[in-house]
Amino acid sequence: MRKRLIKLGYVLAVIGLVFVVAGGVAYTKVQAGYDSLQAFSEAQNVELSYNEDGQLIDRGTTEGADAILQMLKDDWQYPVVEGDLDPSDPLVNTGTEYMYQMATVVHHVLAGTHEVTLAEDVEYNGETFAAGTYEVAVDGKYWTGFDRQHPLEGPAREMAWTGTVHGLVGELGVGTVTHSTLQMGLGLAALLAGLGLIFMMTGGGMVWAAKGKDENEVTIPDTVPDAFHTEPVIEKQMV
């Protein structure tokens, strides 16, 4: 029985070592991903703005930043990590900072207005739009919220949601997903290493217990002692 426990302990220890090695490899890959994301962020050199009190600001005001955060939290339901918004490290290189920057771009697009000029009168759905220049508010409409056939909304949509805006949103979204994936990878590496340590400790404990001597262990003799006989044993004498 002890030999079987010892063998099982060694097997568990080896399995644990494999898990620890896998965790180390996963951590190395994740760290390489973090280094690459950091290098990419430094190359872009996009930083968030903070005031002297360490408060996040947008275009010089905390109210603007608060509005962006509110949209990010309430409208987009993004789980903002307040610790990522660090005034001592304003570089955009975390998931929350990427999403905040994306929300900043979208917020200003949604609140913008654009001039649309009609060279001649245009009739649409029974309404006539006289030739001239109009101030068209985006009014919180996303790309799909515009009527592209409308003589004013159609051109305004192209002015508001430009290719640059779409490109920035897509790029920032990739940064957010990349950072979130790296965090998941880091958690997986920790899980693998933790399981490995558990297996190694369990296997080592089994080997240690099986090889140890039990103080309460009872040794059974090969022959029955005389004290256990009910009648005295008479030795036969050779004649």
Backbone bond lengths (Angstrom), bond angles and torsions (degrees), N, CA, C in turn:
res aa  C-N    CA-C-N  psi(-1)  N-CA   C-N-CA  omega(-1)  CA-C   N-CA-C  phi
1 M - - - 1.458 - - 1.526 111.24 -
2 R 1.328 115.39 -42.04 1.463 118.86 -179.57 1.523 110.94 -63.81
3 K 1.303 116.36 -40.48 1.468 119.65 -179.51 1.515 110.88 -62.03
4 R 1.333 116.50 -38.04 1.459 120.09 178.98 1.533 111.14 -66.72
5 L 1.335 115.61 -41.84 1.463 119.43 177.84 1.524 111.73 -63.81
6 I 1.332 115.43 -39.07 1.470 119.14 179.11 1.523 110.47 -64.47
7 K 1.329 116.73 -43.71 1.462 120.58 179.50 1.530 110.44 -63.88
8 L 1.345 116.50 -42.82 1.463 120.23 178.74 1.532 110.66 -63.96
9 G 1.335 116.26 -37.60 1.459 119.95 177.82 1.516 111.97 -62.93
10 Y 1.311 116.69 -42.20 1.476 120.34 178.16 1.526 110.88 -64.53
11 V 1.340 115.95 -39.96 1.473 119.30 179.37 1.523 110.56 -62.91
12 L 1.321 116.55 -44.74 1.468 119.93 178.70 1.524 111.49 -63.01
13 A 1.323 116.13 -38.86 1.461 119.66 178.99 1.527 111.38 -63.77
14 V 1.340 116.46 -40.12 1.469 120.33 179.02 1.528 110.13 -66.77
15 I 1.342 115.87 -42.72 1.478 119.11 177.24 1.528 110.32 -60.08
16 G 1.331 116.01 -42.74 1.461 119.71 177.60 1.514 112.48 -60.86
17 L 1.328 116.59 -39.93 1.462 120.33 178.68 1.528 110.90 -63.20
18 V 1.331 116.36 -37.96 1.468 120.38 178.18 1.534 110.25 -63.31
19 F 1.340 116.50 -42.64 1.460 120.55 178.62 1.533 110.91 -63.53
20 V 1.322 116.57 -41.40 1.467 119.98 179.91 1.527 110.63 -63.26
21 V 1.325 116.27 -43.49 1.473 120.45 178.40 1.528 110.37 -62.70
22 A 1.350 116.38 -42.85 1.469 120.14 178.55 1.526 110.72 -62.27
23 G 1.335 116.46 -39.38 1.453 119.78 177.28 1.518 112.06 -64.22
24 G 1.326 115.79 -38.98 1.460 119.53 178.02 1.518 112.20 -65.39
25 V 1.337 116.29 -40.90 1.467 120.23 178.42 1.526 110.07 -64.72
26 A 1.352 116.20 -43.69 1.466 119.99 179.13 1.524 111.27 -61.70
27 Y 1.321 116.30 -41.21 1.464 119.78 178.75 1.529 111.09 -63.26
28 T 1.329 116.86 -40.30 1.465 120.57 178.76 1.524 111.23 -61.34
29 K 1.346 115.88 -42.68 1.463 119.89 179.21 1.528 111.38 -65.65
30 V 1.344 115.45 -42.21 1.464 119.41 179.68 1.525 110.59 -63.93
31 Q 1.319 116.90 -42.43 1.461 120.35 179.89 1.527 111.16 -63.59
32 A 1.330 116.11 -36.68 1.468 119.37 176.18 1.525 110.52 -64.16
33 G 1.341 116.23 -37.18 1.462 120.11 177.19 1.517 111.95 -65.79
34 Y 1.336 116.29 -41.15 1.468 120.30 177.12 1.533 110.97 -62.50
35 D 1.324 116.21 -41.86 1.466 120.21 179.70 1.528 110.75 -62.92
36 S 1.338 116.00 -40.17 1.464 119.93 179.58 1.522 111.12 -67.21
37 L 1.339 116.82 -42.93 1.460 120.13 178.74 1.524 110.88 -64.04
38 Q 1.323 116.63 -39.37 1.462 120.56 178.11 1.530 110.95 -63.81
39 A 1.334 116.33 -42.57 1.466 119.94 178.94 1.526 110.95 -63.81
40 F 1.327 115.83 -40.01 1.470 120.18 178.21 1.525 110.77 -64.02
41 S 1.342 116.62 -42.34 1.463 121.04 179.50 1.525 110.91 -64.83
42 E 1.327 116.31 -41.15 1.463 119.93 179.17 1.522 111.04 -66.38
43 A 1.340 117.26 -35.82 1.466 120.26 178.82 1.530 110.71 -65.80
44 Q 1.336 116.50 -38.76 1.463 119.41 177.97 1.529 111.62 -73.47
45 N 1.330 116.04 -34.38 1.464 122.72 177.47 1.535 112.18 56.91
46 V 1.343 115.71 45.61 1.462 120.87 175.24 1.526 107.96 -95.91
47 E 1.324 116.40 125.08 1.458 121.05 -178.19 1.526 110.86 -124.90
48 L 1.324 115.31 147.53 1.458 120.60 173.86 1.526 109.12 -81.36
49 S 1.319 115.78 159.04 1.468 120.84 -177.12 1.528 110.57 -104.78
50 Y 1.335 114.92 134.89 1.463 121.78 177.40 1.529 108.25 -130.12
51 N 1.336 115.51 151.34 1.460 118.59 175.91 1.525 110.35 -87.94
52 E 1.326 116.34 -174.29 1.470 120.61 -176.70 1.525 112.67 -65.49
53 D 1.326 116.55 -22.20 1.461 120.87 179.80 1.523 112.37 -90.28
54 G 1.331 116.24 5.37 1.461 119.75 179.88 1.511 114.04 79.58
55 Q 1.339 117.06 16.15 1.457 121.00 179.31 1.525 110.11 -91.86
56 L 1.309 115.10 141.49 1.460 120.87 179.45 1.523 109.42 -69.76
57 I 1.324 116.37 133.78 1.461 120.87 -179.66 1.522 110.11 -130.66
58 D 1.320 114.92 158.35 1.465 121.88 173.96 1.511 108.26 -135.18
59 R 1.305 116.12 120.87 1.457 123.01 -176.86 1.529 111.16 54.43
60 G 1.339 113.33 38.83 1.457 120.17 173.27 1.509 116.68 88.89
61 T 1.323 119.17 -3.43 1.461 120.47 -177.30 1.526 111.11 -127.36
62 T 1.328 114.81 147.06 1.470 119.57 175.19 1.521 110.63 -75.59
63 E 1.341 117.16 -25.51 1.461 120.23 178.98 1.531 111.04 -62.59
64 G 1.330 115.10 -39.93 1.458 118.32 178.23 1.516 112.01 -63.27
65 A 1.337 116.05 -43.10 1.467 120.08 178.76 1.521 110.99 -65.56
66 D 1.332 116.96 -38.59 1.467 120.77 178.65 1.523 111.11 -62.54
67 A 1.326 116.56 -39.78 1.467 120.30 179.42 1.526 110.70 -64.65
68 I 1.332 115.75 -39.35 1.469 119.73 178.87 1.521 110.46 -66.76
69 L 1.323 117.19 -43.80 1.465 120.74 178.45 1.521 111.35 -64.05
70 Q 1.322 116.64 -37.11 1.458 119.77 178.79 1.526 110.64 -64.29
71 M 1.329 116.95 -42.40 1.457 120.23 177.10 1.526 110.54 -63.41
72 L 1.326 115.89 -40.23 1.455 120.71 -178.73 1.530 111.32 -65.38
73 K 1.327 116.02 -41.22 1.461 120.17 -177.40 1.533 112.65 -81.08
74 D 1.335 116.32 -46.33 1.467 120.22 -172.19 1.523 113.06 -86.92
75 D 1.332 116.71 -48.79 1.465 119.50 -176.56 1.524 112.16 -78.06
76 W 1.317 116.24 -42.77 1.460 119.82 -177.35 1.524 113.44 -93.87
77 Q 1.333 116.54 -9.77 1.474 121.64 178.31 1.527 112.31 55.72
78 Y 1.331 116.11 39.71 1.465 119.26 179.41 1.529 109.78 -89.42
79 P 1.345 117.80 132.65 1.474 120.64 178.91 1.530 111.25 -76.38
80 V 1.319 115.95 89.58 1.459 121.63 -177.33 1.531 110.28 -67.93
81 V 1.322 116.38 130.25 1.462 122.05 174.04 1.524 107.19 -97.96
82 E 1.317 115.98 106.94 1.461 120.45 -174.95 1.531 111.72 -60.73
83 G 1.337 116.55 -31.98 1.469 119.78 -179.75 1.518 113.35 -65.09
84 D 1.350 117.26 -21.66 1.466 120.01 177.80 1.528 112.17 -73.02
85 L 1.322 116.37 -22.57 1.474 120.67 -179.69 1.526 107.81 -89.61
86 D 1.313 114.88 79.93 1.467 122.20 -173.69 1.522 109.91 -106.20
87 P 1.345 118.60 115.81 1.472 120.42 -179.83 1.525 113.22 -62.89
88 S 1.335 117.81 -23.47 1.467 119.85 178.27 1.528 111.98 -79.52
89 D 1.335 116.63 -11.42 1.462 121.45 177.61 1.528 107.95 -137.35
90 P 1.330 117.75 75.87 1.468 121.04 -174.42 1.527 114.30 -75.36
91 L 1.342 118.04 -8.01 1.462 120.26 -178.62 1.524 110.13 -61.16
92 V 1.324 116.74 133.86 1.463 122.03 179.26 1.530 108.59 -76.99
93 N 1.346 115.96 100.68 1.464 119.83 -177.42 1.526 113.31 -147.65
94 T 1.342 117.48 11.87 1.460 120.74 175.84 1.526 109.38 -123.36
95 G 1.343 115.84 166.28 1.454 119.77 -178.15 1.513 112.62 -58.45
96 T 1.329 117.21 -45.58 1.469 120.82 -179.98 1.523 111.40 -63.72
97 E 1.336 116.50 -41.33 1.470 119.36 -179.36 1.519 111.45 -67.75
98 Y 1.336 117.65 -38.22 1.469 119.99 176.11 1.532 110.44 -63.10
99 M 1.337 116.52 -43.94 1.459 119.88 -179.41 1.524 111.12 -67.88
100 Y 1.327 117.63 -36.71 1.463 119.94 177.69 1.531 110.01 -64.42
101 Q 1.316 116.74 -41.74 1.461 119.83 179.31 1.524 110.46 -65.15
102 M 1.335 116.67 -39.49 1.458 120.34 175.89 1.526 110.63 -62.16
103 A 1.330 115.82 -44.19 1.461 119.98 179.18 1.519 111.49 -64.05
104 T 1.338 116.55 -32.60 1.469 120.35 177.52 1.521 110.77 -63.13
105 V 1.329 115.75 -46.96 1.472 119.84 179.07 1.521 110.72 -60.95
106 V 1.325 116.45 -47.59 1.467 120.67 -177.26 1.524 110.96 -67.01
107 H 1.324 116.44 -39.50 1.470 120.08 -179.12 1.525 111.46 -58.56
108 H 1.308 116.73 -44.28 1.464 119.87 -178.64 1.527 111.43 -72.56
109 V 1.331 116.81 -29.85 1.466 119.01 175.02 1.519 109.95 -67.13
110 L 1.334 116.87 -45.88 1.466 121.26 -177.38 1.521 112.48 -65.38
111 A 1.335 116.86 -27.85 1.464 120.75 -177.74 1.522 112.78 -95.87
112 G 1.315 117.42 3.99 1.462 120.69 -174.41 1.528 113.81 -84.83
113 T 1.315 115.04 167.39 1.470 123.35 173.75 1.528 108.55 -132.19
114 H 1.341 115.60 152.82 1.467 119.41 -176.58 1.524 109.84 -141.26
115 E 1.312 115.20 147.66 1.464 120.92 179.55 1.525 109.94 -90.06
116 V 1.319 114.66 126.51 1.462 121.12 177.06 1.522 107.90 -118.87
117 T 1.315 115.97 125.22 1.463 121.07 -177.83 1.530 109.94 -108.10
118 L 1.337 115.89 127.42 1.459 121.85 175.36 1.520 108.57 -102.93
119 A 1.306 115.66 124.22 1.464 120.17 -178.47 1.526 111.90 -74.16
120 E 1.327 116.33 -23.60 1.455 120.88 -179.34 1.519 109.75 -149.64
121 D 1.302 116.39 168.19 1.456 119.84 179.42 1.527 109.90 -62.96
122 V 1.334 114.60 141.69 1.468 120.22 179.50 1.510 108.68 -132.11
123 E 1.323 116.48 132.98 1.456 121.57 177.02 1.523 109.15 -106.47
124 Y 1.331 116.33 132.46 1.466 120.23 -179.32 1.525 108.60 -144.85
125 N 1.329 115.11 121.38 1.471 121.95 179.06 1.531 112.22 52.85
126 G 1.328 115.09 43.63 1.453 119.79 176.07 1.515 114.37 81.66
127 E 1.332 118.38 0.95 1.470 122.17 179.58 1.520 109.26 -113.68
128 T 1.313 116.08 135.73 1.458 120.68 -178.94 1.523 110.28 -103.52
129 F 1.323 114.86 128.81 1.462 121.29 177.60 1.522 107.60 -108.44
130 A 1.336 115.04 114.51 1.459 119.87 -177.13 1.518 110.87 -71.09
131 A 1.310 115.56 154.04 1.462 120.28 177.92 1.517 109.73 -61.07
132 G 1.337 115.56 141.62 1.462 120.30 -178.95 1.511 111.05 149.62
133 T 1.327 115.67 -171.98 1.461 121.78 -177.94 1.520 109.77 -108.24
134 Y 1.338 116.08 133.63 1.461 122.52 -177.36 1.530 109.89 -122.60
135 E 1.328 115.18 143.73 1.451 121.54 171.68 1.535 107.78 -92.45
136 V 1.307 116.18 112.14 1.468 121.08 -176.25 1.517 109.10 -108.62
137 A 1.326 115.83 118.25 1.472 120.73 178.58 1.519 110.14 -84.99
138 V 1.317 115.16 139.45 1.467 119.66 176.32 1.524 109.45 -65.88
139 D 1.331 115.85 -36.29 1.473 121.89 172.77 1.533 112.42 57.07
140 G 1.338 115.88 41.56 1.463 119.67 174.86 1.506 115.54 73.63
141 K 1.315 118.39 13.88 1.468 120.72 -177.86 1.531 110.83 -90.42
142 Y 1.319 114.45 132.46 1.449 120.21 173.71 1.527 109.11 -81.94
143 W 1.332 116.76 179.88 1.459 122.03 -175.55 1.522 112.12 -52.67
144 T 1.329 116.56 -43.12 1.464 120.25 -177.47 1.524 112.94 -81.45
145 G 1.326 117.99 -5.94 1.461 120.33 -178.05 1.514 114.35 -83.96
146 F 1.324 116.83 -7.82 1.469 120.99 -178.96 1.528 111.45 -90.10
147 D 1.302 115.13 150.81 1.461 121.81 169.81 1.531 106.59 -90.54
148 R 1.305 115.88 102.48 1.470 119.03 -172.41 1.524 113.34 -68.62
149 Q 1.338 117.73 -16.39 1.467 120.62 178.68 1.526 111.79 -90.55
150 H 1.323 116.36 -9.49 1.456 120.08 178.85 1.533 109.14 -68.53
151 P 1.337 118.62 137.68 1.470 120.48 -176.54 1.526 113.60 -64.15
152 L 1.316 118.31 -21.73 1.465 120.76 178.73 1.533 111.43 -105.39
153 E 1.330 117.00 -44.62 1.460 119.86 -177.70 1.526 112.54 -68.17
154 G 1.323 116.25 -36.02 1.467 119.48 -178.98 1.524 112.35 -59.06
155 P 1.348 118.13 -55.21 1.469 119.18 177.64 1.531 112.69 -64.78
156 A 1.341 117.71 -35.60 1.462 120.80 -179.25 1.529 111.00 -64.46
157 R 1.321 116.39 -35.27 1.461 119.43 178.46 1.520 111.22 -61.03
158 E 1.312 116.75 -43.65 1.466 121.07 179.70 1.527 111.19 -65.48
159 M 1.343 116.60 -34.29 1.459 119.75 179.51 1.526 112.05 -73.57
160 A 1.326 116.13 -35.37 1.471 119.74 -177.24 1.519 111.08 -79.53
161 W 1.322 115.75 -55.69 1.464 120.57 -176.15 1.528 109.64 -96.90
162 T 1.315 113.40 75.68 1.468 119.86 -178.25 1.525 110.49 -77.17
163 G 1.312 115.32 171.12 1.459 120.05 175.66 1.518 111.65 -62.09
164 T 1.332 116.31 -34.14 1.471 120.04 178.18 1.514 111.26 -63.21
165 V 1.339 116.08 -43.42 1.464 120.28 179.29 1.528 110.34 -62.66
166 H 1.319 116.52 -47.78 1.468 119.64 178.66 1.524 111.07 -60.12
167 G 1.332 116.23 -40.18 1.464 119.82 179.34 1.521 112.22 -64.00
168 L 1.329 116.58 -43.23 1.466 120.54 179.37 1.529 111.33 -64.29
169 V 1.334 115.76 -43.68 1.463 119.56 179.18 1.525 110.55 -61.59
170 G 1.332 116.28 -44.13 1.464 119.77 179.18 1.519 112.02 -64.20
171 E 1.323 116.96 -42.69 1.464 121.15 -178.78 1.523 111.37 -65.72
172 L 1.325 116.28 -43.57 1.459 119.98 179.04 1.523 111.10 -67.36
173 G 1.337 116.31 -34.18 1.461 119.55 176.63 1.516 111.59 -63.99
174 V 1.320 116.82 -39.37 1.461 120.66 177.05 1.526 110.73 -62.83
175 G 1.334 116.24 -40.76 1.460 119.50 178.06 1.517 112.02 -61.92
176 T 1.345 116.02 -41.02 1.464 120.14 179.20 1.520 111.25 -63.84
177 V 1.330 116.68 -47.27 1.465 120.81 -179.50 1.524 110.89 -64.22
178 T 1.320 116.55 -39.69 1.460 120.21 179.15 1.522 111.13 -61.42
179 H 1.320 116.57 -45.92 1.465 119.87 -179.88 1.523 110.88 -64.51
180 S 1.324 117.74 -41.54 1.463 121.12 178.96 1.524 111.02 -64.23
181 T 1.339 116.69 -39.99 1.462 120.50 178.47 1.519 111.17 -64.72
182 L 1.323 116.73 -39.82 1.460 120.26 178.12 1.524 111.01 -64.42
183 Q 1.327 117.12 -37.48 1.464 119.94 176.78 1.523 110.90 -63.95
184 M 1.333 116.71 -40.78 1.462 120.01 176.74 1.521 110.78 -64.42
185 G 1.329 116.52 -39.53 1.459 120.36 177.60 1.518 112.11 -63.36
186 L 1.332 116.15 -38.22 1.458 120.16 177.58 1.524 110.84 -64.86
187 G 1.322 116.32 -40.53 1.457 119.86 177.12 1.518 111.75 -64.39
188 L 1.343 116.55 -39.40 1.463 120.49 178.09 1.521 111.26 -64.23
189 A 1.332 116.59 -40.89 1.461 120.41 178.26 1.528 110.91 -61.91
190 A 1.331 116.33 -42.18 1.468 120.09 178.40 1.523 111.00 -65.69
191 L 1.339 117.05 -38.18 1.467 120.74 178.84 1.521 111.20 -64.20
192 L 1.335 116.41 -45.30 1.466 119.86 179.41 1.527 111.16 -62.02
193 A 1.326 116.42 -44.44 1.461 119.85 -179.89 1.528 110.52 -64.96
194 G 1.339 117.12 -39.64 1.458 120.16 178.99 1.517 112.47 -64.23
195 L 1.344 116.13 -43.83 1.467 119.34 177.02 1.523 111.03 -62.37
196 G 1.329 115.49 -40.35 1.459 119.21 178.96 1.519 112.10 -60.63
197 L 1.314 117.22 -44.15 1.463 120.48 179.28 1.523 111.42 -64.18
198 I 1.336 116.30 -38.20 1.465 119.81 178.72 1.521 110.61 -63.84
199 F 1.329 116.09 -45.90 1.470 119.82 178.94 1.530 110.82 -62.43
200 M 1.317 117.16 -42.54 1.452 120.27 -178.86 1.530 111.24 -65.66
201 M 1.321 116.73 -42.20 1.460 119.86 178.65 1.525 111.09 -66.36
202 T 1.338 116.00 -40.17 1.468 119.22 178.73 1.529 110.94 -64.79
203 G 1.329 116.18 -46.37 1.461 119.70 179.25 1.517 112.01 -63.60
204 G 1.313 117.01 -44.70 1.467 120.23 178.57 1.517 111.82 -63.04
205 G 1.337 116.28 -37.94 1.458 119.59 178.14 1.516 112.08 -65.52
206 M 1.323 116.44 -38.98 1.469 119.31 178.35 1.524 111.28 -64.89
207 V 1.320 116.53 -41.93 1.472 119.95 178.30 1.519 110.27 -64.34
208 W 1.320 116.80 -44.45 1.468 120.62 179.91 1.518 111.66 -62.13
209 A 1.348 116.37 -42.43 1.462 120.23 -179.28 1.519 111.79 -68.72
210 A 1.339 115.81 -38.66 1.464 118.78 -177.69 1.521 111.86 -71.22
211 K 1.322 116.96 -32.86 1.461 119.95 -178.81 1.530 112.66 -83.27
212 G 1.325 117.26 -17.34 1.457 120.24 -178.64 1.516 111.95 -73.09
213 K 1.324 116.35 157.37 1.463 122.20 179.93 1.508 108.86 -95.36
214 D 1.352 115.53 129.42 1.455 121.20 179.91 1.525 109.15 -85.03
215 E 1.351 115.70 121.35 1.466 119.19 -178.37 1.519 111.82 -66.70
216 N 1.315 117.60 -26.34 1.461 121.18 -178.90 1.522 112.56 -94.70
217 E 1.308 115.50 9.37 1.466 119.36 -178.12 1.527 110.42 -67.61
218 V 1.311 117.54 134.25 1.463 124.19 179.95 1.515 109.42 -99.27
219 T 1.347 115.65 126.60 1.458 120.77 178.79 1.526 109.06 -94.63
220 I 1.279 116.75 122.55 1.469 121.95 -179.68 1.520 108.66 -93.21
221 P 1.330 117.17 119.29 1.480 119.65 -179.00 1.516 111.58 -71.53
222 D 1.340 114.01 160.37 1.465 119.35 179.40 1.524 112.29 -71.74
223 T 1.340 117.64 -27.43 1.470 121.44 -179.32 1.509 109.41 -120.59
224 V 1.289 116.64 160.20 1.463 121.84 179.88 1.518 109.23 -82.52
225 P 1.366 118.07 123.42 1.471 119.96 -179.85 1.525 111.22 -62.59
226 D 1.349 115.65 153.87 1.466 120.91 -178.90 1.519 111.67 -60.76
227 A 1.304 118.13 -31.68 1.466 120.87 -177.17 1.522 112.59 -62.43
228 F 1.318 117.60 -21.66 1.459 120.94 -178.15 1.525 112.47 -88.48
229 H 1.337 117.01 -6.38 1.468 119.79 178.23 1.510 109.95 -81.35
230 T 1.342 118.59 138.62 1.474 122.53 177.75 1.524 111.14 -78.21
231 E 1.298 118.60 -26.06 1.462 122.76 179.64 1.521 108.64 -120.50
232 P 1.338 116.33 146.86 1.470 118.24 178.81 1.508 111.69 -62.00
233 V 1.303 114.33 144.52 1.459 119.08 -179.83 1.525 108.88 -88.24
234 I 1.317 117.16 124.74 1.465 122.35 -179.53 1.527 107.72 -101.38
235 E 1.297 112.82 118.44 1.446 117.20 -179.94 1.515 109.89 -76.99
236 K 1.274 116.10 135.18 1.458 121.22 178.33 1.509 109.92 -79.11
237 Q 1.323 113.61 134.42 1.457 118.74 179.40 1.536 109.24 -102.08
238 M 1.260 112.60 140.88 1.472 117.66 178.90 1.533 109.06 -75.87
239 V 1.324 117.00 131.94 1.457 121.71 177.58 1.514 109.14 -84.73
